[in-house]
Amino acid sequence: MKYGREVISLLAAHPGREFRFKEIQTYVCLTLRIQRANTTKVGVQRVLSTLSEETKSIRVIQGKRRNRYVWIGT
């Protein structure tokens, strides 16, 4: 996974805190110094879906407008 390290470092540093997708994407862009956020969108979505479905490390909280992601560990 291309952005896995950055997503995990952000979520694991704040267990129990809810993050919006945009917050996670912005962190990845700032960490890697990427100008265009559109290039990271698919990669971050893949990381989040893998962490929630396969490893069960994060919990997805479904909202009316947007989902939130919470690190619960392994």
C-alpha positions in Angstrom: 0.0 0.0 0.0 1.4 3.3 -1.1 0.3 5.5 1.7 -0.1 2.9 4.4 2.8 4.1 6.6 1.5 7.7 6.8 -2.2 6.7 7.5 -1.2 4.2 10.2 1.2 6.7 11.9 -1.5 9.4 12.1 -4.3 7.1 13.3 -2.2 5.1 15.7 -0.8 8.2 17.3 -4.3 9.2 18.4 -6.2 6.0 19.3 -9.9 6.6 19.9 -10.0 9.9 18.0 -12.4 10.2 15.1 -10.8 11.4 11.8 -12.6 12.6 8.7 -11.3 11.3 5.4 -10.2 14.8 4.4 -8.0 15.2 7.5 -6.3 11.9 6.8 -5.7 12.9 3.1 -4.4 16.3 4.1 -1.9 14.7 6.5 -0.6 12.4 3.9 -0.2 15.2 1.4 1.6 17.4 3.9 3.9 14.6 5.1 4.9 13.6 1.6 4.9 17.1 0.3 2.4 16.3 -2.5 0.7 19.3 -4.2 -2.4 17.6 -5.6 -4.7 15.9 -3.2 -6.5 14.1 -6.0 -3.5 11.8 -6.5 -3.7 10.5 -2.9 -7.5 10.0 -2.8 -7.6 6.5 -4.2 -4.5 5.4 -2.3 -5.8 6.6 1.0 -9.2 5.0 0.3 -7.5 1.7 -0.4 -5.5 1.8 2.8 -8.6 2.6 4.9 -10.6 -0.2 3.4 -7.8 -2.7 3.9 -7.3 -1.6 7.5 -11.0 -1.8 8.2 -11.9 -5.1 6.3 -8.8 -7.3 6.5 -6.9 -6.3 9.7 -9.8 -4.8 11.7 -7.5 -2.1 13.0 -9.9 0.8 12.3 -13.6 1.2 12.8 -15.6 3.1 10.3 -18.4 5.3 11.7 -21.1 5.9 9.1 -22.4 9.4 9.1 -25.1 11.2 7.1 -22.7 13.1 5.0 -19.3 11.5 5.6 -17.7 8.6 7.4 -15.2 8.9 10.3 -12.4 6.6 11.0 -11.1 5.5 14.5 -8.0 3.5 15.2 -8.8 0.6 17.5 -5.5 -1.2 17.1 -4.8 -4.9 16.5 
